[in-house]
């Protein structure tokens, strides 16, 4: 059994997530993993659970938020990772 690093629940079905930096995190649910690891939209502050969109070094949950919150956001379109040039 392993304890979730977010809620502390000691659970026999806990799982590990390894991130690019090499860090290893232990969670008892996807909810806790999302709470700890998902980026936050820089416009509406929701957790980016899906693909989202990146403009420069900023992350957004959707093209609408990118258009509202980034200087280059007017080029953002609702298509996975799409920026028109």
Backbone atoms as SQL, in Angstrom:
CREATE TABLE atoms (id INTEGER PRIMARY KEY, chain TEXT, resi INTEGER, resn TEXT, atom TEXT, x REAL, y REAL, z REAL);
INSERT INTO atoms VALUES
  (1, 'A', 1, 'UNK', 'N', 0.843, -1.182, 0.000),
  (2, 'A', 1, 'UNK', 'CA', 0.000, 0.000, 0.000),
  (3, 'A', 1, 'UNK', 'C', 0.890, 1.247, 0.000),
  (4, 'A', 2, 'UNK', 'N', 0.362, 2.306, -0.600),
  (5, 'A', 2, 'UNK', 'CA', 1.112, 3.557, -0.681),
  (6, 'A', 2, 'UNK', 'C', 0.173, 4.713, -0.365),
  (7, 'A', 3, 'UNK', 'N', 0.712, 5.734, 0.255),
  (8, 'A', 3, 'UNK', 'CA', -0.087, 6.901, 0.635),
  (9, 'A', 3, 'UNK', 'C', -0.087, 7.943, -0.484),
  (10, 'A', 4, 'UNK', 'N', -1.263, 8.488, -0.766),
  (11, 'A', 4, 'UNK', 'CA', -1.411, 9.566, -1.752),
  (12, 'A', 4, 'UNK', 'C', -0.751, 10.826, -1.213),
  (13, 'A', 5, 'UNK', 'N', 0.056, 11.479, -2.030),
  (14, 'A', 5, 'UNK', 'CA', 0.753, 12.685, -1.573),
  (15, 'A', 5, 'UNK', 'C', -0.157, 13.903, -1.472),
  (16, 'A', 6, 'UNK', 'N', -1.378, 13.826, -2.016),
  (17, 'A', 6, 'UNK', 'CA', -2.313, 14.949, -1.921),
  (18, 'A', 6, 'UNK', 'C', -3.235, 14.795, -0.702),
  (19, 'A', 7, 'UNK', 'N', -3.909, 13.656, -0.613),
  (20, 'A', 7, 'UNK', 'CA', -4.915, 13.492, 0.444),
  (21, 'A', 7, 'UNK', 'C', -4.450, 12.610, 1.601),
  (22, 'A', 8, 'UNK', 'N', -3.333, 11.893, 1.403),
  (23, 'A', 8, 'UNK', 'CA', -2.805, 11.047, 2.466),
  (24, 'A', 8, 'UNK', 'C', -3.460, 9.687, 2.583),
  (25, 'A', 9, 'UNK', 'N', -4.440, 9.395, 1.730),
  (26, 'A', 9, 'UNK', 'CA', -5.113, 8.107, 1.779),
  (27, 'A', 9, 'UNK', 'C', -4.127, 6.979, 1.487),
  (28, 'A', 10, 'UNK', 'N', -4.092, 5.974, 2.351),
  (29, 'A', 10, 'UNK', 'CA', -3.232, 4.806, 2.165),
  (30, 'A', 10, 'UNK', 'C', -4.065, 3.762, 1.426),
  (31, 'A', 11, 'UNK', 'N', -3.730, 3.500, 0.170),
  (32, 'A', 11, 'UNK', 'CA', -4.617, 2.757, -0.726),
  (33, 'A', 11, 'UNK', 'C', -3.828, 1.683, -1.464),
  (34, 'A', 12, 'UNK', 'N', -4.386, 0.478, -1.523),
  (35, 'A', 12, 'UNK', 'CA', -3.668, -0.623, -2.178),
  (36, 'A', 12, 'UNK', 'C', -3.641, -0.492, -3.703),
  (37, 'A', 13, 'UNK', 'N', -4.457, 0.367, -4.280),
  (38, 'A', 13, 'UNK', 'CA', -4.447, 0.581, -5.729),
  (39, 'A', 13, 'UNK', 'C', -3.831, 1.930, -6.109),
  (40, 'A', 14, 'UNK', 'N', -3.045, 2.492, -5.216),
  (41, 'A', 14, 'UNK', 'CA', -2.355, 3.750, -5.524),
  (42, 'A', 14, 'UNK', 'C', -1.442, 3.537, -6.734),
  (43, 'A', 15, 'UNK', 'N', -1.137, 4.625, -7.422),
  (44, 'A', 15, 'UNK', 'CA', -0.290, 4.528, -8.622),
  (45, 'A', 15, 'UNK', 'C', 0.738, 5.649, -8.604),
  (46, 'A', 16, 'UNK', 'N', 1.772, 5.470, -9.407),
  (47, 'A', 16, 'UNK', 'CA', 2.833, 6.467, -9.518),
  (48, 'A', 16, 'UNK', 'C', 2.758, 7.168, -10.866),
  (49, 'A', 17, 'UNK', 'N', 3.110, 8.441, -10.863),
  (50, 'A', 17, 'UNK', 'CA', 3.235, 9.223, -12.089),
  (51, 'A', 17, 'UNK', 'C', 4.652, 9.777, -12.112),
  (52, 'A', 18, 'UNK', 'N', 5.350, 9.505, -13.180),
  (53, 'A', 18, 'UNK', 'CA', 6.709, 10.030, -13.359),
  (54, 'A', 18, 'UNK', 'C', 6.630, 11.204, -14.322),
  (55, 'A', 19, 'UNK', 'N', 7.230, 12.324, -13.936),
  (56, 'A', 19, 'UNK', 'CA', 7.176, 13.525, -14.761),
  (57, 'A', 19, 'UNK', 'C', 8.526, 13.775, -15.427),
  (58, 'A', 20, 'UNK', 'N', 8.516, 14.662, -16.395),
  (59, 'A', 20, 'UNK', 'CA', 9.699, 14.923, -17.211),
  (60, 'A', 20, 'UNK', 'C', 10.943, 15.242, -16.384),
  (61, 'A', 21, 'UNK', 'N', 10.780, 15.930, -15.262),
  (62, 'A', 21, 'UNK', 'CA', 11.921, 16.310, -14.422),
  (63, 'A', 21, 'UNK', 'C', 12.552, 15.109, -13.735),
  (64, 'A', 22, 'UNK', 'N', 11.872, 13.961, -13.778),
  (65, 'A', 22, 'UNK', 'CA', 12.357, 12.766, -13.106),
  (66, 'A', 22, 'UNK', 'C', 11.671, 12.514, -11.775),
  (67, 'A', 23, 'UNK', 'N', 10.891, 13.474, -11.294),
  (68, 'A', 23, 'UNK', 'CA', 10.177, 13.305, -10.026),
  (69, 'A', 23, 'UNK', 'C', 9.120, 12.209, -10.165),
  (70, 'A', 24, 'UNK', 'N', 8.880, 11.503, -9.077),
  (71, 'A', 24, 'UNK', 'CA', 7.869, 10.453, -9.039),
  (72, 'A', 24, 'UNK', 'C', 6.833, 10.849, -7.991),
  (73, 'A', 25, 'UNK', 'N', 5.553, 10.833, -8.379),
  (74, 'A', 25, 'UNK', 'CA', 4.457, 11.212, -7.493),
  (75, 'A', 25, 'UNK', 'C', 3.550, 10.007, -7.287),
  (76, 'A', 26, 'UNK', 'N', 2.991, 9.880, -6.090),
  (77, 'A', 26, 'UNK', 'CA', 2.084, 8.787, -5.760),
  (78, 'A', 26, 'UNK', 'C', 0.700, 9.345, -5.458),
  (79, 'A', 27, 'UNK', 'N', -0.315, 8.766, -6.108),
  (80, 'A', 27, 'UNK', 'CA', -1.695, 9.225, -5.943),
  (81, 'A', 27, 'UNK', 'C', -2.624, 8.032, -5.754),
  (82, 'A', 28, 'UNK', 'N', -3.778, 8.291, -5.117),
  (83, 'A', 28, 'UNK', 'CA', -4.791, 7.246, -4.966),
  (84, 'A', 28, 'UNK', 'C', -5.919, 7.403, -5.970),
  (85, 'A', 29, 'UNK', 'N', -5.927, 8.527, -6.718),
  (86, 'A', 29, 'UNK', 'CA', -6.994, 8.774, -7.701),
  (87, 'A', 29, 'UNK', 'C', -6.502, 9.749, -8.762),
  (88, 'A', 30, 'UNK', 'N', -7.184, 9.726, -9.899),
  (89, 'A', 30, 'UNK', 'CA', -6.864, 10.696, -10.941),
  (90, 'A', 30, 'UNK', 'C', -7.206, 12.101, -10.464),
  (91, 'A', 31, 'UNK', 'N', -8.239, 12.227, -9.635),
  (92, 'A', 31, 'UNK', 'CA', -8.604, 13.533, -9.101),
  (93, 'A', 31, 'UNK', 'C', -7.426, 14.169, -8.361),
  (94, 'A', 32, 'UNK', 'N', -6.763, 13.400, -7.502),
  (95, 'A', 32, 'UNK', 'CA', -5.609, 13.938, -6.766),
  (96, 'A', 32, 'UNK', 'C', -4.443, 14.235, -7.703),
  (97, 'A', 33, 'UNK', 'N', -4.228, 13.371, -8.716),
  (98, 'A', 33, 'UNK', 'CA', -3.149, 13.606, -9.679),
  (99, 'A', 33, 'UNK', 'C', -3.393, 14.899, -10.447),
  (100, 'A', 34, 'UNK', 'N', -4.618, 15.129, -10.866),
  (101, 'A', 34, 'UNK', 'CA', -4.965, 16.352, -11.587),
  (102, 'A', 34, 'UNK', 'C', -4.758, 17.559, -10.683),
  (103, 'A', 35, 'UNK', 'N', -5.218, 17.464, -9.453),
  (104, 'A', 35, 'UNK', 'CA', -5.074, 18.577, -8.507),
  (105, 'A', 35, 'UNK', 'C', -3.607, 18.966, -8.331),
  (106, 'A', 36, 'UNK', 'N', -2.734, 17.973, -8.286),
  (107, 'A', 36, 'UNK', 'CA', -1.313, 18.231, -8.049),
  (108, 'A', 36, 'UNK', 'C', -0.545, 18.624, -9.313),
  (109, 'A', 37, 'UNK', 'N', -0.867, 18.009, -10.462),
  (110, 'A', 37, 'UNK', 'CA', 0.003, 18.116, -11.631),
  (111, 'A', 37, 'UNK', 'C', -0.531, 18.912, -12.814),
  (112, 'A', 38, 'UNK', 'N', -1.842, 19.018, -12.952),
  (113, 'A', 38, 'UNK', 'CA', -2.389, 19.689, -14.140),
  (114, 'A', 38, 'UNK', 'C', -2.071, 21.182, -14.116),
  (115, 'A', 39, 'UNK', 'N', -1.678, 21.733, -15.267),
  (116, 'A', 39, 'UNK', 'CA', -1.439, 23.180, -15.315),
  (117, 'A', 39, 'UNK', 'C', -2.744, 23.939, -15.103),
  (118, 'A', 40, 'UNK', 'N', -2.632, 25.198, -14.748),
  (119, 'A', 40, 'UNK', 'CA', -3.796, 26.050, -14.517),
  (120, 'A', 40, 'UNK', 'C', -3.899, 27.042, -15.668),
  (121, 'A', 41, 'UNK', 'N', -5.104, 27.175, -16.223),
  (122, 'A', 41, 'UNK', 'CA', -5.346, 28.134, -17.307),
  (123, 'A', 41, 'UNK', 'C', -5.008, 29.536, -16.804),
  (124, 'A', 42, 'UNK', 'N', -4.211, 30.247, -17.569),
  (125, 'A', 42, 'UNK', 'CA', -3.771, 31.569, -17.146),
  (126, 'A', 42, 'UNK', 'C', -4.840, 32.644, -17.324),
  (127, 'A', 43, 'UNK', 'N', -5.978, 32.269, -17.925),
  (128, 'A', 43, 'UNK', 'CA', -7.065, 33.244, -18.055),
  (129, 'A', 43, 'UNK', 'C', -8.179, 32.966, -17.046),
  (130, 'A', 44, 'UNK', 'N', -8.743, 31.763, -17.044),
  (131, 'A', 44, 'UNK', 'CA', -9.902, 31.470, -16.186),
  (132, 'A', 44, 'UNK', 'C', -9.539, 30.705, -14.913),
  (133, 'A', 45, 'UNK', 'N', -8.287, 30.285, -14.801),
  (134, 'A', 45, 'UNK', 'CA', -7.772, 29.614, -13.608),
  (135, 'A', 45, 'UNK', 'C', -8.299, 28.195, -13.390),
  (136, 'A', 46, 'UNK', 'N', -8.947, 27.582, -14.400),
  (137, 'A', 46, 'UNK', 'CA', -9.374, 26.188, -14.236),
  (138, 'A', 46, 'UNK', 'C', -8.180, 25.269, -14.505),
  (139, 'A', 47, 'UNK', 'N', -8.258, 24.040, -14.043),
  (140, 'A', 47, 'UNK', 'CA', -7.213, 23.054, -14.322),
  (141, 'A', 47, 'UNK', 'C', -7.332, 22.620, -15.780),
  (142, 'A', 48, 'UNK', 'N', -6.203, 22.552, -16.480),
  (143, 'A', 48, 'UNK', 'CA', -6.190, 22.125, -17.874),
  (144, 'A', 48, 'UNK', 'C', -6.048, 20.610, -17.871),
  (145, 'A', 49, 'UNK', 'N', -7.164, 19.917, -18.091),
  (146, 'A', 49, 'UNK', 'CA', -7.192, 18.461, -18.029),
  (147, 'A', 49, 'UNK', 'C', -7.034, 17.852, -19.415),
  (148, 'A', 50, 'UNK', 'N', -7.526, 18.508, -20.441),
  (149, 'A', 50, 'UNK', 'CA', -7.399, 18.017, -21.809),
  (150, 'A', 50, 'UNK', 'C', -6.137, 18.535, -22.464),
  (151, 'A', 51, 'UNK', 'N', -6.172, 18.658, -23.772),
  (152, 'A', 51, 'UNK', 'CA', -5.004, 19.116, -24.519),
  (153, 'A', 51, 'UNK', 'C', -4.653, 20.565, -24.213),
  (154, 'A', 52, 'UNK', 'N', -5.655, 21.413, -24.080),
  (155, 'A', 52, 'UNK', 'CA', -5.384, 22.822, -23.847),
  (156, 'A', 52, 'UNK', 'C', -4.638, 23.433, -25.016),
  (157, 'A', 53, 'UNK', 'N', -4.101, 24.612, -24.792),
  (158, 'A', 53, 'UNK', 'CA', -3.351, 25.300, -25.840),
  (159, 'A', 53, 'UNK', 'C', -2.239, 26.103, -25.176),
  (160, 'A', 54, 'UNK', 'N', -1.093, 26.126, -25.818),
  (161, 'A', 54, 'UNK', 'CA', 0.046, 26.884, -25.314),
  (162, 'A', 54, 'UNK', 'C', 0.341, 28.014, -26.288),
  (163, 'A', 55, 'UNK', 'N', 0.467, 29.222, -25.756),
  (164, 'A', 55, 'UNK', 'CA', 0.860, 30.381, -26.543),
  (165, 'A', 55, 'UNK', 'C', 2.106, 30.933, -25.870),
  (166, 'A', 56, 'UNK', 'N', 3.230, 30.836, -26.565),
  (167, 'A', 56, 'UNK', 'CA', 4.494, 31.205, -25.932),
  (168, 'A', 56, 'UNK', 'C', 4.741, 30.295, -24.751),
  (169, 'A', 57, 'UNK', 'N', 4.934, 30.854, -23.574),
  (170, 'A', 57, 'UNK', 'CA', 5.144, 30.062, -22.359),
  (171, 'A', 57, 'UNK', 'C', 3.886, 30.004, -21.496),
  (172, 'A', 58, 'UNK', 'N', 2.744, 30.434, -22.024),
  (173, 'A', 58, 'UNK', 'CA', 1.501, 30.443, -21.267),
  (174, 'A', 58, 'UNK', 'C', 0.621, 29.267, -21.676),
  (175, 'A', 59, 'UNK', 'N', -0.104, 28.687, -20.686),
  (176, 'A', 59, 'UNK', 'CA', -1.013, 27.578, -20.940),
  (177, 'A', 59, 'UNK', 'C', -2.447, 28.027, -20.706),
  (178, 'A', 60, 'UNK', 'N', -3.342, 27.584, -21.594),
  (179, 'A', 60, 'UNK', 'CA', -4.754, 27.926, -21.509),
  (180, 'A', 60, 'UNK', 'C', -5.578, 26.663, -21.718),
  (181, 'A', 61, 'UNK', 'N', -6.810, 26.680, -21.196),
  (182, 'A', 61, 'UNK', 'CA', -7.674, 25.505, -21.331),
  (183, 'A', 61, 'UNK', 'C', -8.303, 25.423, -22.714),
  (184, 'A', 62, 'UNK', 'N', -8.418, 26.565, -23.409),
  (185, 'A', 62, 'UNK', 'CA', -9.075, 26.578, -24.721),
  (186, 'A', 62, 'UNK', 'C', -8.619, 27.809, -25.515),
  (187, 'A', 63, 'UNK', 'N', -8.973, 27.832, -26.779),
  (188, 'A', 63, 'UNK', 'CA', -8.585, 28.949, -27.648),
  (189, 'A', 63, 'UNK', 'C', -9.234, 30.247, -27.196),
  (190, 'A', 64, 'UNK', 'N', -10.462, 30.179, -26.690),
  (191, 'A', 64, 'UNK', 'CA', -11.121, 31.399, -26.203),
  (192, 'A', 64, 'UNK', 'C', -10.273, 32.062, -25.119),
  (193, 'A', 65, 'UNK', 'N', -9.838, 31.278, -24.131),
  (194, 'A', 65, 'UNK', 'CA', -9.019, 31.845, -23.052),
  (195, 'A', 65, 'UNK', 'C', -7.678, 32.334, -23.581),
  (196, 'A', 66, 'UNK', 'N', -7.107, 31.640, -24.560),
  (197, 'A', 66, 'UNK', 'CA', -5.843, 32.084, -25.151),
  (198, 'A', 66, 'UNK', 'C', -6.031, 33.424, -25.844),
  (199, 'A', 67, 'UNK', 'N', -7.148, 33.574, -26.571),
  (200, 'A', 67, 'UNK', 'CA', -7.417, 34.847, -27.256),
  (201, 'A', 67, 'UNK', 'C', -7.602, 35.978, -26.250),
  (202, 'A', 68, 'UNK', 'N', -8.198, 35.673, -25.100),
  (203, 'A', 68, 'UNK', 'CA', -8.448, 36.688, -24.079),
  (204, 'A', 68, 'UNK', 'C', -7.215, 37.001, -23.235),
  (205, 'A', 69, 'UNK', 'N', -6.322, 36.017, -23.082),
  (206, 'A', 69, 'UNK', 'CA', -5.264, 36.177, -22.102),
  (207, 'A', 69, 'UNK', 'C', -3.839, 36.272, -22.599),
  (208, 'A', 70, 'UNK', 'N', -3.610, 36.141, -23.890),
  (209, 'A', 70, 'UNK', 'CA', -2.234, 36.165, -24.403),
  (210, 'A', 70, 'UNK', 'C', -2.080, 37.235, -25.473),
  (211, 'A', 71, 'UNK', 'N', -0.934, 37.914, -25.498),
  (212, 'A', 71, 'UNK', 'CA', -0.704, 38.940, -26.518),
  (213, 'A', 71, 'UNK', 'C', -0.843, 38.394, -27.947),
  (214, 'A', 72, 'UNK', 'N', -0.409, 37.161, -28.169),
  (215, 'A', 72, 'UNK', 'CA', -0.507, 36.543, -29.499),
  (216, 'A', 72, 'UNK', 'C', -1.755, 35.669, -29.616),
  (217, 'A', 73, 'UNK', 'N', -2.631, 35.745, -28.631),
  (218, 'A', 73, 'UNK', 'CA', -3.795, 34.866, -28.566),
  (219, 'A', 73, 'UNK', 'C', -4.795, 35.050, -29.679),
  (220, 'A', 74, 'UNK', 'N', -4.770, 36.177, -30.357),
  (221, 'A', 74, 'UNK', 'CA', -5.723, 36.396, -31.449),
  (222, 'A', 74, 'UNK', 'C', -5.537, 35.389, -32.565),
  (223, 'A', 75, 'UNK', 'N', -4.409, 34.725, -32.602),
  (224, 'A', 75, 'UNK', 'CA', -4.142, 33.704, -33.626),
  (225, 'A', 75, 'UNK', 'C', -4.592, 32.313, -33.192),
  (226, 'A', 76, 'UNK', 'N', -5.022, 32.145, -31.945),
  (227, 'A', 76, 'UNK', 'CA', -5.410, 30.830, -31.426),
  (228, 'A', 76, 'UNK', 'C', -6.716, 30.365, -32.047),
  (229, 'A', 77, 'UNK', 'N', -6.768, 29.091, -32.379),
  (230, 'A', 77, 'UNK', 'CA', -7.966, 28.488, -32.958),
  (231, 'A', 77, 'UNK', 'C', -8.330, 27.250, -32.164),
  (232, 'A', 78, 'UNK', 'N', -9.613, 26.872, -32.165),
  (233, 'A', 78, 'UNK', 'CA', -10.067, 25.691, -31.447),
  (234, 'A', 78, 'UNK', 'C', -9.738, 24.406, -32.206),
  (235, 'A', 79, 'UNK', 'N', -8.492, 24.055, -32.195),
  (236, 'A', 79, 'UNK', 'CA', -7.993, 22.822, -32.787),
  (237, 'A', 79, 'UNK', 'C', -6.760, 22.449, -31.981),
  (238, 'A', 80, 'UNK', 'N', -6.578, 21.198, -31.676),
  (239, 'A', 80, 'UNK', 'CA', -5.508, 20.770, -30.780),
  (240, 'A', 80, 'UNK', 'C', -4.167, 21.380, -31.172),
  (241, 'A', 81, 'UNK', 'N', -3.652, 22.240, -30.300),
  (242, 'A', 81, 'UNK', 'CA', -2.345, 22.846, -30.487),
  (243, 'A', 81, 'UNK', 'C', -2.203, 23.732, -31.708),
  (244, 'A', 82, 'UNK', 'N', -3.268, 24.160, -32.318),
  (245, 'A', 82, 'UNK', 'CA', -3.193, 24.886, -33.578),
  (246, 'A', 82, 'UNK', 'C', -2.985, 26.376, -33.389),
  (247, 'A', 83, 'UNK', 'N', -2.018, 26.911, -34.076),
  (248, 'A', 83, 'UNK', 'CA', -1.798, 28.355, -34.169),
  (249, 'A', 83, 'UNK', 'C', -1.656, 28.666, -35.654),
  (250, 'A', 84, 'UNK', 'N', -2.452, 29.569, -36.153),
  (251, 'A', 84, 'UNK', 'CA', -2.328, 29.922, -37.570),
  (252, 'A', 84, 'UNK', 'C', -1.273, 31.002, -37.718),
  (253, 'A', 85, 'UNK', 'N', -0.618, 31.023, -38.828),
  (254, 'A', 85, 'UNK', 'CA', 0.459, 31.978, -38.997),
  (255, 'A', 85, 'UNK', 'C', 0.142, 32.962, -40.025);
